[in-house]
Amino acid sequence: MPEPTEQEIRERAHELWEQAGKPEGREDEFWHAAEQELRNQNKSNPMRTPDTL
């Protein structure tokens, strides 16, 4: 799987931010959490091959 796109990260970060009650001043925290979550999701894909690692 390719790396998550900026748009995918943005959308997931927004979801996480809303779920947390929309706190102010924590944009970076939610961005990094979303990015990590999406990257980990790609790593657990059962279709992984040595070429996609």
C-alpha distance matrix in Angstrom:
0.0 3.8 6.6 8.5 11.2 14.8 15.8 13.4 14.7 18.2 18.3 17.3 19.7 22.3 22.0 22.4 25.3 27.0 26.7 28.4 31.3 30.4 31.7 32.6 31.6 28.4 25.8 24.3 24.1 22.2 19.8 19.0 18.8 16.4 14.1 14.3 13.8 10.6 9.2 10.8 9.5 5.9 7.9 10.0 7.8 10.4 8.6 7.6 9.7 11.5 9.8 6.3 8.4
3.8 0.0 3.8 6.4 8.4 12.0 13.4 11.8 12.9 16.2 16.9 16.4 18.4 21.1 21.3 21.8 24.3 26.3 26.5 27.9 30.6 29.3 30.5 31.0 29.7 26.8 23.9 22.2 22.6 20.9 18.0 17.4 17.9 15.4 12.7 13.6 13.9 10.5 9.0 11.8 11.1 7.8 10.0 12.7 11.2 14.1 12.3 11.0 12.6 13.5 11.2 8.0 9.7
6.6 3.8 0.0 3.8 6.3 9.3 11.5 9.9 10.1 13.5 14.8 14.1 15.5 18.4 19.1 19.2 21.5 23.7 24.0 25.1 27.8 26.4 27.3 27.6 26.2 23.3 20.4 18.6 19.0 17.5 14.5 13.8 14.6 12.4 9.3 10.5 11.4 8.3 6.7 10.1 10.3 7.7 9.9 13.0 12.5 15.9 14.8 13.2 15.1 15.6 13.7 10.4 10.9
8.5 6.4 3.8 0.0 3.8 6.6 8.1 6.1 6.6 10.0 11.0 10.5 12.2 14.9 15.5 16.0 18.2 20.2 20.7 22.0 24.6 23.0 24.2 24.7 23.6 20.7 17.8 16.5 16.9 14.9 12.0 12.1 12.6 9.7 7.3 9.5 9.8 6.3 6.6 10.1 9.7 8.3 11.3 13.6 13.2 16.8 16.2 15.4 17.8 18.7 17.1 13.6 14.1
11.2 8.4 6.3 3.8 0.0 3.8 5.3 5.2 6.3 8.6 10.0 10.8 12.2 14.3 15.6 16.6 18.2 20.1 21.3 22.6 24.7 22.7 24.0 24.0 23.0 20.6 17.2 16.3 17.5 15.3 12.1 13.1 14.2 11.1 9.1 12.2 12.6 9.5 10.2 13.8 13.2 11.9 15.0 17.3 16.6 20.2 19.2 18.6 20.7 21.6 19.5 16.3 17.2
14.8 12.0 9.3 6.6 3.8 0.0 3.8 5.5 5.1 6.0 8.6 10.0 10.3 12.2 14.3 15.3 16.1 18.2 19.9 20.9 22.6 20.2 21.3 21.0 19.8 17.7 14.1 13.4 15.2 13.2 9.8 11.5 13.2 10.4 8.8 12.4 13.3 10.9 12.0 15.5 15.4 14.8 17.6 20.0 19.7 23.4 22.7 22.0 24.2 24.9 22.9 19.6 20.1
15.8 13.4 11.5 8.1 5.3 3.8 0.0 3.8 5.4 5.0 6.1 8.6 9.7 10.5 12.4 14.3 15.1 16.6 18.4 20.0 21.4 19.1 20.8 20.7 20.2 18.3 14.7 15.0 16.5 13.8 11.0 13.5 14.4 11.0 10.6 14.2 14.1 11.6 13.7 16.8 15.9 15.6 19.0 20.7 20.1 23.7 23.1 22.9 25.4 26.6 24.6 21.3 22.2
13.4 11.8 9.9 6.1 5.2 5.5 3.8 0.0 3.8 5.5 5.2 6.2 8.5 9.9 10.8 12.4 14.2 15.5 16.7 18.5 20.4 18.7 20.5 21.1 20.8 18.3 15.1 15.1 15.7 12.7 10.4 12.3 12.4 8.7 8.6 11.7 10.9 8.3 10.8 13.6 12.3 12.4 15.9 17.2 16.7 20.3 20.1 20.1 22.9 24.4 22.8 19.2 19.9
14.7 12.9 10.1 6.6 6.3 5.1 5.4 3.8 0.0 3.8 5.5 5.2 5.9 8.5 9.9 10.4 12.0 14.1 15.3 16.3 18.5 16.6 17.9 18.3 17.6 14.9 11.8 11.5 12.1 9.3 6.7 8.6 9.0 5.6 5.5 9.1 9.1 7.3 9.7 12.5 12.2 12.8 15.6 17.3 17.6 21.4 21.5 21.0 23.8 24.9 23.5 19.9 19.9
18.2 16.2 13.5 10.0 8.6 6.0 5.0 5.5 3.8 0.0 3.8 5.6 5.1 6.1 8.7 10.0 10.4 12.3 14.3 15.3 16.8 14.4 15.9 16.0 15.6 13.5 10.1 10.8 12.0 9.1 6.9 10.0 10.7 7.8 8.6 12.2 12.1 10.9 13.4 16.1 15.7 16.5 19.4 20.9 21.1 24.8 25.0 24.7 27.5 28.6 27.1 23.5 23.7
18.3 16.9 14.8 11.0 10.0 8.6 6.1 5.2 5.5 3.8 0.0 3.8 5.5 5.2 6.4 8.8 9.9 10.7 12.5 14.4 15.7 13.9 16.2 17.0 17.4 15.3 12.3 13.6 14.0 10.5 9.4 12.4 11.9 8.5 10.3 13.4 12.2 11.0 14.2 16.3 15.1 16.3 19.5 20.4 20.3 23.8 24.2 24.4 27.5 29.1 27.7 24.1 24.5
17.3 16.4 14.1 10.5 10.8 10.0 8.6 6.2 5.2 5.6 3.8 0.0 3.8 5.3 5.0 6.2 8.5 9.9 10.6 12.4 14.5 13.3 15.4 16.7 17.0 14.2 11.8 12.6 12.1 8.5 8.1 10.3 8.9 5.5 8.2 10.6 8.9 8.4 11.8 13.3 12.3 14.2 17.0 17.6 18.1 21.7 22.5 22.6 25.9 27.4 26.6 22.8 22.8
19.7 18.4 15.5 12.2 12.2 10.3 9.7 8.5 5.9 5.1 5.5 3.8 0.0 3.8 5.4 5.1 6.1 8.6 9.8 10.5 12.6 10.9 12.3 13.3 13.3 10.5 8.1 9.1 8.7 5.1 5.1 8.0 7.2 5.0 7.9 10.4 9.8 10.2 13.1 14.7 14.6 16.5 18.9 19.8 20.8 24.5 25.4 25.1 28.2 29.3 28.5 24.8 24.4
22.3 21.1 18.4 14.9 14.3 12.2 10.5 9.9 8.5 6.1 5.2 5.3 3.8 0.0 3.8 5.4 5.0 6.2 8.6 9.8 10.8 8.8 11.1 12.2 13.1 11.1 8.9 11.2 11.2 7.6 8.2 11.6 10.7 8.7 11.6 14.2 13.1 13.3 16.5 18.1 17.4 19.4 22.1 22.8 23.4 27.0 27.9 27.9 31.1 32.5 31.5 27.8 27.6
22.0 21.3 19.1 15.5 15.6 14.3 12.4 10.8 9.9 8.7 6.4 5.0 5.4 3.8 0.0 3.8 5.4 5.2 6.2 8.7 10.1 9.5 12.2 14.3 15.6 13.3 11.8 13.8 12.8 9.0 10.4 13.0 11.0 8.9 12.4 14.2 12.3 12.7 16.3 17.1 16.0 18.5 21.1 21.2 21.8 25.2 26.4 26.8 30.3 32.0 31.3 27.5 27.4
22.4 21.8 19.2 16.0 16.6 15.3 14.3 12.4 10.4 10.0 8.8 6.2 5.1 5.4 3.8 0.0 3.8 5.5 5.1 6.2 8.9 8.6 10.5 12.8 13.9 11.0 10.2 11.8 9.9 6.5 8.9 10.8 8.3 7.5 11.2 12.3 10.7 12.2 15.4 15.8 15.4 18.2 20.3 20.4 21.7 25.1 26.7 26.7 30.1 31.5 31.2 27.4 26.8
25.3 24.3 21.5 18.2 18.2 16.1 15.1 14.2 12.0 10.4 9.9 8.5 6.1 5.0 5.4 3.8 0.0 3.8 5.5 5.2 6.6 5.1 7.0 9.2 10.6 8.4 7.9 10.5 9.2 6.3 9.1 11.6 10.1 9.8 13.2 14.7 13.8 15.3 18.2 19.0 18.9 21.5 23.6 24.0 25.2 28.7 30.2 30.0 33.3 34.6 34.1 30.3 29.6
27.0 26.3 23.7 20.2 20.1 18.2 16.6 15.5 14.1 12.3 10.7 9.9 8.6 6.2 5.2 5.5 3.8 0.0 3.8 5.4 5.3 4.9 8.2 10.9 13.2 11.7 11.3 14.2 13.0 10.0 12.5 15.2 13.4 12.5 16.1 17.7 16.1 17.3 20.6 21.2 20.5 23.2 25.6 25.5 26.5 29.8 31.3 31.6 35.1 36.7 36.1 32.3 31.9
26.7 26.5 24.0 20.7 21.3 19.9 18.4 16.7 15.3 14.3 12.5 10.6 9.8 8.6 6.2 5.1 5.5 3.8 0.0 3.8 5.5 7.2 9.7 13.0 15.2 13.1 13.3 15.6 13.5 10.7 13.6 15.5 12.9 12.4 16.2 17.0 15.0 16.8 20.0 19.9 19.2 22.4 24.4 23.9 25.2 28.3 30.2 30.5 34.1 35.8 35.6 31.8 31.2
28.4 27.9 25.1 22.0 22.6 20.9 20.0 18.5 16.3 15.3 14.4 12.4 10.5 9.8 8.7 6.2 5.2 5.4 3.8 0.0 3.8 5.8 6.9 10.5 12.5 10.4 11.6 13.8 11.5 9.5 13.1 14.6 12.2 12.9 16.5 17.0 15.7 18.0 20.8 20.7 20.7 23.8 25.5 25.3 27.0 30.2 32.1 32.1 35.5 36.9 36.9 33.1 32.1
31.3 30.6 27.8 24.6 24.7 22.6 21.4 20.4 18.5 16.8 15.7 14.5 12.6 10.8 10.1 8.9 6.6 5.3 5.5 3.8 0.0 3.8 5.8 9.4 12.4 11.4 12.7 15.6 13.9 12.0 15.3 17.4 15.5 15.9 19.4 20.4 19.1 21.1 24.1 24.2 24.0 27.0 28.9 28.7 30.2 33.4 35.3 35.4 38.8 40.3 40.0 36.2 35.4
30.4 29.3 26.4 23.0 22.7 20.2 19.1 18.7 16.6 14.4 13.9 13.3 10.9 8.8 9.5 8.6 5.1 4.9 7.2 5.8 3.8 0.0 3.8 6.5 9.5 9.0 9.7 13.1 12.2 10.4 13.2 15.8 14.7 14.8 18.1 19.6 18.8 20.4 23.3 24.0 24.0 26.6 28.7 29.0 30.3 33.7 35.2 35.2 38.5 39.7 39.2 35.4 34.7
31.7 30.5 27.3 24.2 24.0 21.3 20.8 20.5 17.9 15.9 16.2 15.4 12.3 11.1 12.2 10.5 7.0 8.2 9.7 6.9 5.8 3.8 0.0 3.8 6.7 6.6 8.7 11.8 10.8 10.1 13.2 15.3 14.6 15.5 18.5 19.7 19.5 21.5 24.0 24.6 25.2 27.8 29.5 30.0 31.7 35.2 36.8 36.3 39.5 40.4 40.0 36.3 35.3
32.6 31.0 27.6 24.7 24.0 21.0 20.7 21.1 18.3 16.0 17.0 16.7 13.3 12.2 14.3 12.8 9.2 10.9 13.0 10.5 9.4 6.5 3.8 0.0 3.8 5.7 7.6 10.8 10.9 10.9 13.3 15.6 15.7 16.7 19.1 20.7 21.1 22.8 25.0 26.1 26.9 29.1 30.9 31.8 33.4 37.0 38.3 37.7 40.7 41.4 40.7 37.1 36.1
31.6 29.7 26.2 23.6 23.0 19.8 20.2 20.8 17.6 15.6 17.4 17.0 13.3 13.1 15.6 13.9 10.6 13.2 15.2 12.5 12.4 9.5 6.7 3.8 0.0 3.8 5.9 8.2 9.0 10.1 11.8 13.7 14.6 16.0 17.8 19.4 20.4 22.1 23.8 25.1 26.3 28.3 29.8 31.2 32.9 36.6 37.7 36.8 39.5 39.9 39.2 35.7 34.5
28.4 26.8 23.3 20.7 20.6 17.7 18.3 18.3 14.9 13.5 15.3 14.2 10.5 11.1 13.3 11.0 8.4 11.7 13.1 10.4 11.4 9.0 6.6 5.7 3.8 0.0 3.8 5.6 5.3 6.6 8.8 10.3 10.9 12.6 14.5 15.8 16.8 18.6 20.3 21.4 22.7 24.8 26.2 27.5 29.3 33.0 34.3 33.2 36.1 36.5 35.9 32.5 31.1
25.8 23.9 20.4 17.8 17.2 14.1 14.7 15.1 11.8 10.1 12.3 11.8 8.1 8.9 11.8 10.2 7.9 11.3 13.3 11.6 12.7 9.7 8.7 7.6 5.9 3.8 0.0 3.8 5.5 5.4 6.1 8.7 10.0 10.6 12.2 14.3 15.4 16.6 18.3 20.0 21.1 22.8 24.5 26.0 27.5 31.3 32.2 31.2 34.0 34.4 33.6 30.1 29.1
24.3 22.2 18.6 16.5 16.3 13.4 15.0 15.1 11.5 10.8 13.6 12.6 9.1 11.2 13.8 11.8 10.5 14.2 15.6 13.8 15.6 13.1 11.8 10.8 8.2 5.6 3.8 0.0 3.8 5.5 5.0 6.1 8.5 9.8 10.4 12.1 14.1 15.4 16.4 18.1 19.8 21.2 22.5 24.4 26.1 29.9 30.7 29.4 31.9 32.0 31.3 27.9 26.6
24.1 22.6 19.0 16.9 17.5 15.2 16.5 15.7 12.1 12.0 14.0 12.1 8.7 11.2 12.8 9.9 9.2 13.0 13.5 11.5 13.9 12.2 10.8 10.9 9.0 5.3 5.5 3.8 0.0 3.8 5.5 5.4 6.2 8.7 10.0 10.7 12.2 14.4 15.5 16.5 18.3 20.2 21.3 22.7 24.8 28.4 29.7 28.5 31.2 31.4 31.1 27.7 26.1
22.2 20.9 17.5 14.9 15.3 13.2 13.8 12.7 9.3 9.1 10.5 8.5 5.1 7.6 9.0 6.5 6.3 10.0 10.7 9.5 12.0 10.4 10.1 10.9 10.1 6.6 5.4 5.5 3.8 0.0 3.8 5.5 5.0 6.0 8.5 9.9 10.4 12.2 14.1 15.2 16.3 18.4 20.0 21.1 22.8 26.5 27.8 26.9 29.8 30.5 30.0 26.4 25.3
19.8 18.0 14.5 12.0 12.1 9.8 11.0 10.4 6.7 6.9 9.4 8.1 5.1 8.2 10.4 8.9 9.1 12.5 13.6 13.1 15.3 13.2 13.2 13.3 11.8 8.8 6.1 5.0 5.5 3.8 0.0 3.8 5.5 5.2 6.1 8.6 9.9 10.7 12.3 14.2 15.3 16.7 18.5 20.3 21.6 25.4 26.2 25.1 27.9 28.4 27.5 24.0 23.1
19.0 17.4 13.8 12.1 13.1 11.5 13.5 12.3 8.6 10.0 12.4 10.3 8.0 11.6 13.0 10.8 11.6 15.2 15.5 14.6 17.4 15.8 15.3 15.6 13.7 10.3 8.7 6.1 5.4 5.5 3.8 0.0 3.8 5.4 5.0 6.1 8.5 9.9 10.5 12.1 14.0 15.4 16.5 18.4 20.3 24.0 25.0 23.5 26.1 26.3 25.8 22.4 20.9
18.8 17.9 14.6 12.6 14.2 13.2 14.4 12.4 9.0 10.7 11.9 8.9 7.2 10.7 11.0 8.3 10.1 13.4 12.9 12.2 15.5 14.7 14.6 15.7 14.6 10.9 10.0 8.5 6.2 5.0 5.5 3.8 0.0 3.8 5.5 5.2 6.1 8.6 10.0 10.5 12.1 14.4 15.4 16.6 18.7 22.3 23.8 22.6 25.5 26.1 26.0 22.4 21.0
16.4 15.4 12.4 9.7 11.1 10.4 11.0 8.7 5.6 7.8 8.5 5.5 5.0 8.7 8.9 7.5 9.8 12.5 12.4 12.9 15.9 14.8 15.5 16.7 16.0 12.6 10.6 9.8 8.7 6.0 5.2 5.4 3.8 0.0 3.8 5.5 5.1 6.1 8.5 9.9 10.4 12.4 14.3 15.5 16.9 20.6 21.8 21.0 24.1 25.0 24.5 20.8 19.9
14.1 12.7 9.3 7.3 9.1 8.8 10.6 8.6 5.5 8.6 10.3 8.2 7.9 11.6 12.4 11.2 13.2 16.1 16.2 16.5 19.4 18.1 18.5 19.1 17.8 14.5 12.2 10.4 10.0 8.5 6.1 5.0 5.5 3.8 0.0 3.8 5.5 5.3 6.2 8.6 9.9 10.8 12.5 14.6 15.9 19.7 20.3 19.1 21.8 22.3 21.6 18.1 17.1
14.3 13.6 10.5 9.5 12.2 12.4 14.2 11.7 9.1 12.2 13.4 10.6 10.4 14.2 14.2 12.3 14.7 17.7 17.0 17.0 20.4 19.6 19.7 20.7 19.4 15.8 14.3 12.1 10.7 9.9 8.6 6.1 5.2 5.5 3.8 0.0 3.8 5.5 5.1 6.1 8.5 9.9 10.6 12.4 14.6 18.1 19.3 17.8 20.5 20.9 20.9 17.4 15.7
13.8 13.9 11.4 9.8 12.6 13.3 14.1 10.9 9.1 12.1 12.2 8.9 9.8 13.1 12.3 10.7 13.8 16.1 15.0 15.7 19.1 18.8 19.5 21.1 20.4 16.8 15.4 14.1 12.2 10.4 9.9 8.5 6.1 5.1 5.5 3.8 0.0 3.8 5.5 5.2 6.1 8.7 10.0 10.7 12.7 16.3 17.9 17.0 20.2 21.3 21.3 17.7 16.4
10.6 10.5 8.3 6.3 9.5 10.9 11.6 8.3 7.3 10.9 11.0 8.4 10.2 13.3 12.7 12.2 15.3 17.3 16.8 18.0 21.1 20.4 21.5 22.8 22.1 18.6 16.6 15.4 14.4 12.2 10.7 9.9 8.6 6.1 5.3 5.5 3.8 0.0 3.8 5.4 4.9 6.3 8.8 10.1 11.0 14.8 15.7 15.0 18.1 19.4 19.0 15.2 14.7
9.2 9.0 6.7 6.6 10.2 12.0 13.7 10.8 9.7 13.4 14.2 11.8 13.1 16.5 16.3 15.4 18.2 20.6 20.0 20.8 24.1 23.3 24.0 25.0 23.8 20.3 18.3 16.4 15.5 14.1 12.3 10.5 10.0 8.5 6.2 5.1 5.5 3.8 0.0 3.8 5.3 5.2 6.4 8.9 10.2 13.9 14.6 13.0 15.8 16.5 16.2 12.5 11.4
10.8 11.8 10.1 10.1 13.8 15.5 16.8 13.6 12.5 16.1 16.3 13.3 14.7 18.1 17.1 15.8 19.0 21.2 19.9 20.7 24.2 24.0 24.6 26.1 25.1 21.4 20.0 18.1 16.5 15.2 14.2 12.1 10.5 9.9 8.6 6.1 5.2 5.4 3.8 0.0 3.8 5.3 5.0 6.4 8.9 12.3 13.9 12.4 15.4 16.4 16.9 13.4 11.8
9.5 11.1 10.3 9.7 13.2 15.4 15.9 12.3 12.2 15.7 15.1 12.3 14.6 17.4 16.0 15.4 18.9 20.5 19.2 20.7 24.0 24.0 25.2 26.9 26.3 22.7 21.1 19.8 18.3 16.3 15.3 14.0 12.1 10.4 9.9 8.5 6.1 4.9 5.3 3.8 0.0 3.8 5.4 5.3 6.6 10.2 11.9 11.4 14.9 16.7 17.0 13.3 12.7
5.9 7.8 7.7 8.3 11.9 14.8 15.6 12.4 12.8 16.5 16.3 14.2 16.5 19.4 18.5 18.2 21.5 23.2 22.4 23.8 27.0 26.6 27.8 29.1 28.3 24.8 22.8 21.2 20.2 18.4 16.7 15.4 14.4 12.4 10.8 9.9 8.7 6.3 5.2 5.3 3.8 0.0 3.8 5.5 5.3 9.1 9.6 8.6 11.9 13.6 13.4 9.7 9.5
7.9 10.0 9.9 11.3 15.0 17.6 19.0 15.9 15.6 19.4 19.5 17.0 18.9 22.1 21.1 20.3 23.6 25.6 24.4 25.5 28.9 28.7 29.5 30.9 29.8 26.2 24.5 22.5 21.3 20.0 18.5 16.5 15.4 14.3 12.5 10.6 10.0 8.8 6.4 5.0 5.4 3.8 0.0 3.8 5.5 8.4 9.5 7.5 10.4 11.6 12.4 9.0 7.6
10.0 12.7 13.0 13.6 17.3 20.0 20.7 17.2 17.3 20.9 20.4 17.6 19.8 22.8 21.2 20.4 24.0 25.5 23.9 25.3 28.7 29.0 30.0 31.8 31.2 27.5 26.0 24.4 22.7 21.1 20.3 18.4 16.6 15.5 14.6 12.4 10.7 10.1 8.9 6.4 5.3 5.5 3.8 0.0 3.8 6.2 8.6 7.9 11.3 13.2 14.5 11.4 10.4
7.8 11.2 12.5 13.2 16.6 19.7 20.1 16.7 17.6 21.1 20.3 18.1 20.8 23.4 21.8 21.7 25.2 26.5 25.2 27.0 30.2 30.3 31.7 33.4 32.9 29.3 27.5 26.1 24.8 22.8 21.6 20.3 18.7 16.9 15.9 14.6 12.7 11.0 10.2 8.9 6.6 5.3 5.5 3.8 0.0 3.8 5.4 5.9 9.6 12.4 13.1 10.0 10.4
10.4 14.1 15.9 16.8 20.2 23.4 23.7 20.3 21.4 24.8 23.8 21.7 24.5 27.0 25.2 25.1 28.7 29.8 28.3 30.2 33.4 33.7 35.2 37.0 36.6 33.0 31.3 29.9 28.4 26.5 25.4 24.0 22.3 20.6 19.7 18.1 16.3 14.8 13.9 12.3 10.2 9.1 8.4 6.2 3.8 0.0 3.8 5.5 8.7 12.0 13.3 11.1 11.6
8.6 12.3 14.8 16.2 19.2 22.7 23.1 20.1 21.5 25.0 24.2 22.5 25.4 27.9 26.4 26.7 30.2 31.3 30.2 32.1 35.3 35.2 36.8 38.3 37.7 34.3 32.2 30.7 29.7 27.8 26.2 25.0 23.8 21.8 20.3 19.3 17.9 15.7 14.6 13.9 11.9 9.6 9.5 8.6 5.4 3.8 0.0 3.8 6.5 10.1 10.7 8.8 10.5
7.6 11.0 13.2 15.4 18.6 22.0 22.9 20.1 21.0 24.7 24.4 22.6 25.1 27.9 26.8 26.7 30.0 31.6 30.5 32.1 35.4 35.2 36.3 37.7 36.8 33.2 31.2 29.4 28.5 26.9 25.1 23.5 22.6 21.0 19.1 17.8 17.0 15.0 13.0 12.4 11.4 8.6 7.5 7.9 5.9 5.5 3.8 0.0 3.8 6.9 7.8 5.8 6.8
9.7 12.6 15.1 17.8 20.7 24.2 25.4 22.9 23.8 27.5 27.5 25.9 28.2 31.1 30.3 30.1 33.3 35.1 34.1 35.5 38.8 38.5 39.5 40.7 39.5 36.1 34.0 31.9 31.2 29.8 27.9 26.1 25.5 24.1 21.8 20.5 20.2 18.1 15.8 15.4 14.9 11.9 10.4 11.3 9.6 8.7 6.5 3.8 0.0 3.8 5.2 5.3 6.6
11.5 13.5 15.6 18.7 21.6 24.9 26.6 24.4 24.9 28.6 29.1 27.4 29.3 32.5 32.0 31.5 34.6 36.7 35.8 36.9 40.3 39.7 40.4 41.4 39.9 36.5 34.4 32.0 31.4 30.5 28.4 26.3 26.1 25.0 22.3 20.9 21.3 19.4 16.5 16.4 16.7 13.6 11.6 13.2 12.4 12.0 10.1 6.9 3.8 0.0 3.8 5.5 5.4
9.8 11.2 13.7 17.1 19.5 22.9 24.6 22.8 23.5 27.1 27.7 26.6 28.5 31.5 31.3 31.2 34.1 36.1 35.6 36.9 40.0 39.2 40.0 40.7 39.2 35.9 33.6 31.3 31.1 30.0 27.5 25.8 26.0 24.5 21.6 20.9 21.3 19.0 16.2 16.9 17.0 13.4 12.4 14.5 13.1 13.3 10.7 7.8 5.2 3.8 0.0 3.8 5.8
6.3 8.0 10.4 13.6 16.3 19.6 21.3 19.2 19.9 23.5 24.1 22.8 24.8 27.8 27.5 27.4 30.3 32.3 31.8 33.1 36.2 35.4 36.3 37.1 35.7 32.5 30.1 27.9 27.7 26.4 24.0 22.4 22.4 20.8 18.1 17.4 17.7 15.2 12.5 13.4 13.3 9.7 9.0 11.4 10.0 11.1 8.8 5.8 5.3 5.5 3.8 0.0 3.8
8.4 9.7 10.9 14.1 17.2 20.1 22.2 19.9 19.9 23.7 24.5 22.8 24.4 27.6 27.4 26.8 29.6 31.9 31.2 32.1 35.4 34.7 35.3 36.1 34.5 31.1 29.1 26.6 26.1 25.3 23.1 20.9 21.0 19.9 17.1 15.7 16.4 14.7 11.4 11.8 12.7 9.5 7.6 10.4 10.4 11.6 10.5 6.8 6.6 5.4 5.8 3.8 0.0
